[in-house]
Amino acid sequence: MAHTFTNLLTHVIFSTKGGAPVVSDAIRTNLHAYMGGIIRNMDGTPIMINGPNDHVHLLIVVPADACVSDYVRTLKTNSTKWVHEKWPERHAFAWQTGYSAFAVSDSNRSKVIAYIQNQVEHHNKISFEEEFIAFLKLHHIDYDPRFVLD
């Protein structure tokens, strides 16, 4: 796309299926690195990927011609398949059906990076559900509490 210039910083969050604590220390670093590779293969840029054992936060630059829902679906599908192939005993590993994506201004880039870097420590103080609801409220997103997590 000639003469198209974008910086579509996006903070993506999704949980494991049912909030199961299946992203153990043993696979976390490799899984996050693999997810970064998927993003690069889709012409995006992974800025920061991190999370505790039940969800993940990603700060990514999404290409101008990408549909965020297709992008996230591919990321979740391919990373799940990879986990099942690399660790067959982790056949229960799955991501939740949904996701959240929030636009991030470049002026807030370093703040979001720091937030994602400190996810494991952060969740010693607050649950994923509490964090997620706070994000929805901060971004003025209406939600039904019955369907916040799947």
C-alpha positions in Angstrom: 0.0 0.0 0.0 2.0 2.9 -1.3 1.7 6.1 0.7 0.0 4.4 3.7 1.6 5.1 7.0 0.2 3.6 10.2 1.3 2.9 13.8 -1.6 0.7 15.0 -0.4 -0.2 18.5 -2.8 -2.7 20.0 -3.0 -4.2 23.5 -4.5 -7.6 23.1 -5.6 -9.7 26.1 -7.0 -13.2 26.2 -7.3 -15.9 28.7 -6.9 -19.7 28.7 -10.1 -21.7 28.3 -12.0 -21.4 31.5 -9.1 -19.5 33.1 -7.2 -22.8 33.5 -3.6 -22.3 34.8 -2.0 -24.1 31.9 0.7 -21.6 30.9 3.3 -23.0 33.2 6.8 -21.6 33.8 8.0 -24.6 31.7 6.4 -23.4 28.5 5.7 -19.7 29.1 9.0 -18.3 27.6 8.8 -20.6 24.5 5.1 -20.0 24.0 5.5 -16.2 24.1 8.5 -16.3 21.7 6.5 -18.6 19.3 3.6 -16.1 19.4 6.0 -13.3 18.5 7.1 -15.4 15.5 3.4 -15.8 14.4 2.9 -12.1 14.6 6.0 -11.4 12.5 4.9 -14.0 9.9 1.7 -12.0 9.7 3.7 -8.8 9.0 3.1 -7.4 12.4 5.5 -6.4 15.1 5.5 -7.9 18.6 6.5 -5.2 21.1 5.9 -7.1 24.4 4.3 -10.4 25.3 3.8 -11.6 28.8 1.3 -13.1 31.3 0.9 -15.4 34.2 -0.4 -19.0 34.0 -4.0 -18.2 32.9 -3.9 -15.3 30.3 -1.6 -13.3 28.1 -1.1 -9.6 27.3 0.4 -8.6 24.0 1.4 -5.2 22.7 1.7 -5.5 19.0 1.8 -3.3 15.9 -0.9 -4.6 13.6 -0.5 -4.1 9.8 -2.8 -1.6 8.1 -4.5 -4.3 6.0 -5.1 -6.6 8.9 -8.5 -7.4 10.5 -7.9 -7.6 14.3 -10.3 -10.5 14.8 -8.7 -12.6 12.0 -5.2 -11.7 13.3 -6.0 -12.8 16.9 -7.8 -15.9 15.7 -4.7 -17.0 13.7 -2.5 -16.2 16.6 -4.5 -18.3 19.0 -5.1 -21.2 16.6 -1.5 -21.5 15.6 -0.1 -21.2 19.1 -2.5 -23.8 20.4 -1.6 -26.2 17.7 2.1 -25.6 18.4 1.7 -26.3 22.1 -0.2 -29.6 21.3 2.6 -30.7 18.9 5.5 -29.7 21.1 4.0 -30.9 24.4 1.5 -33.7 23.5 0.8 -34.2 27.2 -0.7 -30.7 27.3 -3.7 -31.7 25.2 -6.0 -29.7 27.5 -4.2 -26.4 26.5 -6.6 -24.0 24.8 -7.3 -20.3 24.6 -10.7 -18.8 25.4 -13.0 -18.1 22.5 -13.0 -14.3 22.9 -10.3 -11.6 23.3 -10.0 -8.0 24.0 -8.1 -5.4 21.9 -7.4 -1.8 22.9 -5.9 1.0 20.8 -2.7 2.4 22.4 -1.3 5.8 21.6 2.4 5.9 21.0 2.7 8.3 23.9 1.5 5.5 26.2 3.8 2.8 24.6 6.3 2.7 27.5 3.6 2.6 30.1 1.8 -0.4 28.5 5.2 -2.2 28.0 6.0 -1.7 31.7 2.5 -3.0 32.6 2.8 -6.1 30.5 6.4 -6.8 31.8 5.1 -6.9 35.4 2.1 -9.2 34.8 3.2 -12.1 37.0 3.9 -9.8 40.0 0.7 -7.8 39.2 -1.4 -10.9 39.6 -0.2 -11.5 43.1 -2.4 -8.6 44.0 -5.4 -8.8 41.6 -7.3 -11.5 39.8 -7.5 -11.7 36.1 -11.3 -11.1 36.2 -10.8 -7.9 38.4 -8.1 -6.7 36.0 -10.2 -7.5 32.9 -13.3 -5.7 34.2 -11.1 -2.7 35.1 -9.9 -2.6 31.5 -13.5 -2.8 30.2 -14.6 0.1 32.4 -11.5 2.2 31.6 -12.3 1.9 27.9 -16.1 2.5 28.4 -17.0 -1.0 27.0 -20.4 -2.3 28.1 -20.4 -5.9 29.3 -22.6 -8.5 30.9 -20.8 -9.9 33.9 -22.1 -13.3 33.2 -20.1 -13.4 30.0 -16.8 -11.7 31.0 -14.9 -15.0 31.0 -15.5 -18.1 29.0 
